[in-house]
Amino acid sequence: MRRTLGNLIVLATLVLTAACGNTSSSVAKDPSQSPSQGPASDPAGNPSFSPGTISDATVLPLISMTAAGGREARVATPLNTEAQIARFASQFRMPAMRHRIRAAIGDGLKASDHDIVGQVVAVGCDRPPGVDVIANDQGQVELVPREVASPLEECLAAVTTVAIAALPSN
């Protein structure tokens, strides 16, 4: 009985350690840099900005779900077409996460005069309190998670957090 209990404790510890992953609770860039000018686009249609804060971007409420899957990204992904949305949403193993992303974007936002971008900003124990929208030195849009005030050291399952933003278009 003791051996079985010991094996279960070791197994549970390994699972918890693996599930927590990266907490992503630090800010990667200083969002107080100078504001960006209007977007341009690269040949693939990705919006491109001058380096710095994109002050007129609108960030939608963050979408977080436990054990949803997905991988943190360094830069935002365009979500202007149905194919782009489907490709972005396909990384999540939970259908509920895919539905919440589609609902957040909605038909009204897709039909607006904005470029829509999304990014997995955290996979770990913590949910960031918000994100800042910046353009990096290459002009790529980044949704940078704000620092978590009291990061958790461990969790039962990783929480995936997705940020979606509407950017001004040309």
DOTIRO-40232 format. One record per residue: x, y, z of N, C-alpha, C in turn; residue in one letter. Coordinates in steps of 0.001 Angstrom, whole numbers, plus 500000, padded with zeros to 6 digits. Example, Ala and Ser with C-alpha at 12.3 -4.5 7.8 and 13.67 -1.06 7.14 Angstrom:
<sites>
513190,494310,507800,512300,495500,507800,513200,496700,507800,a
512850,497750,507080,513670,498940,507140,512900,500030,507870,s
</sites>
This chain:
<sites>
500820,498819,500000,500000,500000,500000,500876,501261,500000,m
501938,501271,500832,502816,502433,500893,503540,502653,499563,r
503943,501566,498939,504649,501685,497668,503730,502285,496607,r
502488,501846,496546,501524,502388,495588,501279,503861,495850,t
501092,504225,497108,500873,505623,497470,502093,506471,497107,l
503274,505953,497370,504502,506679,497016,504623,506893,495523,g
504305,505862,494735,504355,505990,493282,503336,507017,492790,n
502162,507038,493376,501136,508009,492987,501572,509433,493305,l
502214,509633,494429,502678,510971,494796,503752,511441,493822,i
504688,510564,493482,505743,510916,492531,505126,511231,491165,v
504195,510427,490719,503540,510642,489432,502786,511969,489432,l
502048,512246,490488,501289,513499,490575,502230,514704,490542,a
503363,514611,491226,504330,515699,491231,504880,515948,489835,t
505212,514887,489110,505727,515033,487751,504692,515649,486828,l
503445,515219,486943,502373,515753,486101,502170,517236,486387,v
502140,517615,487645,501949,519022,488005,503098,519886,487502,l
504301,519383,487638,505459,520140,487182,505406,520333,485671,t
505073,519320,484935,505004,519409,483480,503842,520270,483023,a
502724,520244,483710,501537,520978,483289,501673,522469,483472,a
502452,522912,484434,502532,524348,484713,503282,525097,483637,c
504287,524515,483063,504998,525165,481973,505587,526499,482373,g
505487,527452,481486,506068,528773,481665,505000,529725,482168,n
505290,530488,483199,504279,531389,483763,504161,532685,482996,t
505146,533067,482210,505090,534274,481392,504606,535478,482154,s
505158,535716,483314,504670,536827,484108,505567,538050,484057,s
506500,538091,483127,507341,539272,483031,507043,540023,481753,s
507272,541311,481771,507039,542140,480599,508272,542060,479715,v
508071,541740,478451,509187,541546,477544,509723,542854,476978,a
508890,543843,476807,509299,545100,476209,508764,546259,477044,k
509361,547427,476874,508869,548623,477542,507791,549257,476680,d
506501,549178,477107,505424,549704,476282,505368,551223,476274,p
506242,551918,476990,506203,553374,477043,507031,554014,475927,s
507441,553228,474947,508200,553769,473836,507299,554684,473013,q
507892,555378,472081,507119,556335,471292,506019,555640,470501,s
504876,556347,470282,503765,555748,469557,504129,555455,468117,p
503493,554445,467551,503726,554054,466174,502884,554880,465225,s
503335,554913,464023,502563,555519,462956,501647,554450,462371,q
500841,554803,461415,499890,553880,460805,500563,552662,460211,g
499782,551614,459978,500349,550350,459526,500651,550329,458039,p
501571,549484,457709,501807,549063,456346,501599,547565,456385,a
501793,546876,455311,501649,545428,455327,502802,544799,454581,s
503199,543601,455042,504211,542864,454314,503515,542080,453202,d
504252,541388,452348,503621,540656,451250,502588,539616,451701,p
502719,539086,452934,501766,538087,453425,500515,538731,454007,a
500473,540072,454056,499304,540753,454591,499369,541031,456080,g
500506,540756,456724,500646,541038,458149,500830,542531,458344,n
500074,543151,459275,500263,544578,459491,501666,544859,460029,p
502226,546003,459613,503557,546405,460049,503497,547855,460505,s
504149,548162,461629,504120,549487,462221,505525,549961,462507,f
505656,551253,462763,506918,551799,463255,507104,551302,464686,s
508346,551045,465107,508575,550531,466468,508002,551441,467548,p
507442,550817,468587,506901,551543,469739,505480,551110,470056,g
504870,551851,470952,503504,551551,471382,502513,551885,470270,t
501535,551028,470080,500451,551299,469128,499288,551819,469967,i
499246,553121,470132,498338,553730,471104,496860,553647,470728,s
496533,553597,469459,495122,553577,469083,494591,552160,468834,d
495287,551148,469328,494814,549762,469259,493769,549527,470351,a
492814,548667,470063,491788,548288,471036,491994,546832,471403,t
492240,546575,472678,492435,545199,473151,491114,544687,473707,v
490678,543540,473223,489463,542908,473733,489773,542232,475070,l
488753,541901,475849,489018,541171,477105,489795,539881,476822,p
490786,539602,477677,491593,538392,477504,490725,537152,477626,l
491086,536126,476876,490376,534846,476905,491311,533843,477565,i
490904,533290,478692,491722,532307,479412,490925,531040,479648,s
491605,529909,479524,490959,528626,479758,491996,527613,480221,m
491621,526837,481223,492497,525805,481757,492588,524637,480778,t
493800,524152,480562,494091,522979,479731,493575,523113,478299,a
493622,524326,477751,493119,524554,476391,494136,524224,475319,a
495404,524107,475692,496435,523863,474695,496939,525174,474136,g
497587,525100,472993,498158,526291,472381,499577,526520,472863,g
500299,527358,472132,501682,527669,472474,501868,529175,472466,r
502656,529658,473417,502961,531082,473452,503633,531480,472145,e
503296,532675,471686,503883,533192,470453,504648,534471,470757,a
505605,534755,469933,506422,535962,470094,505750,537174,469464,r
505037,536954,468358,504350,538049,467665,502897,537661,467409,v
502086,538674,467143,500654,538461,466904,500407,537889,465505,a
499302,537178,465381,498880,536559,464131,497697,537327,463565,t
497692,537654,462266,496522,538319,461671,495294,537408,461726,p
494152,537991,462039,492887,537244,462110,491810,537966,461302,l
492150,538365,460074,491235,539141,459251,490337,538296,458356,n
490728,537063,458088,489928,536206,457209,489485,534964,457969,t
488508,534312,457444,488017,533072,458061,489117,532010,458101,e
489938,531946,457052,491035,530968,457013,492077,531272,458096,a
492409,532550,458301,493376,532925,459343,492844,532589,460729,q
491568,532848,460958,490947,532544,462246,490945,531039,462489,i
490586,530266,461471,490548,528802,461603,491940,528245,461888,a
492958,528767,461193,494335,528297,461406,494805,528627,462833,r
494522,529840,463307,494908,530242,464661,494180,529390,465695,f
492883,529195,465521,492071,528460,466495,492391,526970,466517,a
492959,526439,465435,493221,524999,465364,494280,524528,466364,s
495058,525435,466935,496094,525042,467895,495519,524653,469257,q
494244,524955,469508,493652,524684,470815,492894,523370,470794,f
493147,522536,471804,492509,521222,471851,491090,521290,472410,r
490747,522388,473068,489416,522541,473650,488509,523287,472667,m
487422,522651,472201,486507,523355,471296,485957,524639,471912,p
485792,524662,473221,485270,525859,473878,486200,527057,473658,a
487500,526846,473640,488443,527933,473401,488295,528450,471973,m
488171,527547,471017,487980,527956,469618,486701,528776,469474,r
485635,528347,470136,484355,529065,470063,484462,530450,470705,h
485157,530546,471829,485297,531835,472502,486102,532821,471650,r
487097,532331,470943,487887,533202,470065,487022,533706,468922,i
486286,532800,468290,485397,533203,467183,484329,534186,467661,r
483775,533942,468843,482749,534833,469382,483330,536214,469691,a
484554,536259,470202,485180,537542,470527,485421,538371,469270,a
485857,537716,468203,486113,538430,466956,484785,538863,466334,i
483831,537946,466277,482493,538266,465775,482480,538808,464359,g
481302,538859,463784,481141,539367,462418,481349,540878,462353,d
480930,541599,463391,481061,543051,463392,482504,543501,463377,g
483343,542859,464159,484748,543223,464220,485446,542863,462914,l
485104,541708,462331,485718,541312,461060,485333,542284,459950,k
484128,542842,460008,483653,543738,458965,484127,545172,459164,a
484779,545463,460280,485205,546834,460568,486422,547224,459731,s
486827,548467,459864,487988,548956,459128,489272,548807,459933,d
489352,547770,460748,490524,547490,461563,491170,546180,461132,h
492464,546075,461401,493152,544789,461267,493026,544099,462614,d
492653,542829,462613,492494,542055,463840,493705,541140,463981,i
494273,541097,465184,495391,540204,465471,495116,539459,466769,v
495705,538283,466892,495580,537490,468112,496905,536842,468444,g
497080,536533,469723,498335,535924,470150,498107,535181,471459,q
498693,533992,471575,498731,533312,472863,499811,534030,473658,v
499406,534714,474738,500346,535530,475500,500865,534836,476747,v
500194,533777,477197,500660,533058,478384,500100,531645,478398,a
500938,530701,478789,500532,529330,479081,501260,528980,480371,v
500529,528891,481453,501152,528620,482739,500158,528740,483869,g
500661,529023,485037,499813,529081,486229,499049,530390,486356,c
499533,531447,485714,498961,532772,485914,498258,533301,484675,d
497264,534147,484925,496571,534870,483870,497031,536317,483968,r
497657,536864,482921,498108,538252,482990,496923,539205,483165,p
497132,540341,483836,496032,541280,484038,495667,542063,482785,p
496494,542034,481783,496232,542753,480538,497427,542640,479621,g
497340,543303,478474,498454,543315,477524,498656,544726,477006,v
499864,544978,476541,500197,546217,475855,500466,545863,474401,d
500029,546717,473493,500205,546481,472063,501374,547330,471589,v
502404,546663,471104,503587,547367,470623,503999,546817,469262,i
504830,547571,468591,505478,547099,467370,506953,546932,467703,a
507501,545781,467369,508913,545530,467665,509798,546227,466628,n
511100,546029,466712,512040,546697,465815,511853,546316,464347,d
511242,545153,464088,510967,544730,462714,509584,545182,462240,q
508855,545934,463081,507526,546413,462706,506418,545411,462949,g
506743,544251,463541,505745,543225,463830,504988,543585,465100,q
503698,543264,465113,502862,543556,466266,503081,542502,467340,v
503265,542952,468584,503389,542062,469731,502352,542474,470771,e
501675,541498,471329,500758,541720,472438,501513,541257,473681,l
502062,542196,474415,502971,541906,475523,502180,541820,476826,v
502213,540660,477491,501458,540524,478740,502044,541389,479846,p
501161,541977,480626,501601,542762,481780,501997,541813,482901,r
502875,542284,483761,503390,541467,484853,502286,541104,485842,e
502308,539864,486294,501377,539374,487300,501898,539805,488669,v
501034,540424,489481,501455,540963,490785,501965,539874,491728,a
501250,538777,491834,501641,537681,492731,501619,536366,491961,s
502688,536059,491223,502700,534827,490424,502589,533577,491298,p
501844,532612,490806,501717,531326,491490,502969,530495,491215,l
503394,529734,492208,504571,528896,492024,504226,527545,491415,e
503004,527088,491625,502587,525813,491042,501085,525838,490820,e
500639,524956,489936,499216,524876,489627,498882,523439,489223,c
497603,523133,489221,497170,521788,488841,497198,521589,487341,l
496848,522624,486586,496858,522546,485127,497178,523927,484572,a
497845,523950,483447,498223,525216,482820,496998,525946,482286,a
497034,527254,482406,495985,528122,481872,496538,528796,480621,v
495787,528721,479521,496169,529376,478280,495434,530703,478199,t
496162,531782,477920,495555,533099,477783,495832,533635,476388,t
494743,534053,475713,494809,534603,474361,494392,536072,474419,v
495149,536915,473725,494790,538324,473577,494414,538570,472117,a
493378,539377,471922,492936,539778,470581,492862,541302,470587,i
493385,541911,469515,493377,543369,469425,492934,543809,468031,a
492277,544955,467985,491896,545597,466727,492862,546757,466521,a
493544,546746,465373,494536,547764,465053,493991,548669,463955,l
494380,549938,463959,493931,550815,462876,494520,550325,461560,p
493745,550353,460505,494256,549937,459206,494435,551159,458316,s
495138,550962,457241,495401,552088,456311,494126,552650,455745,n
</sites>
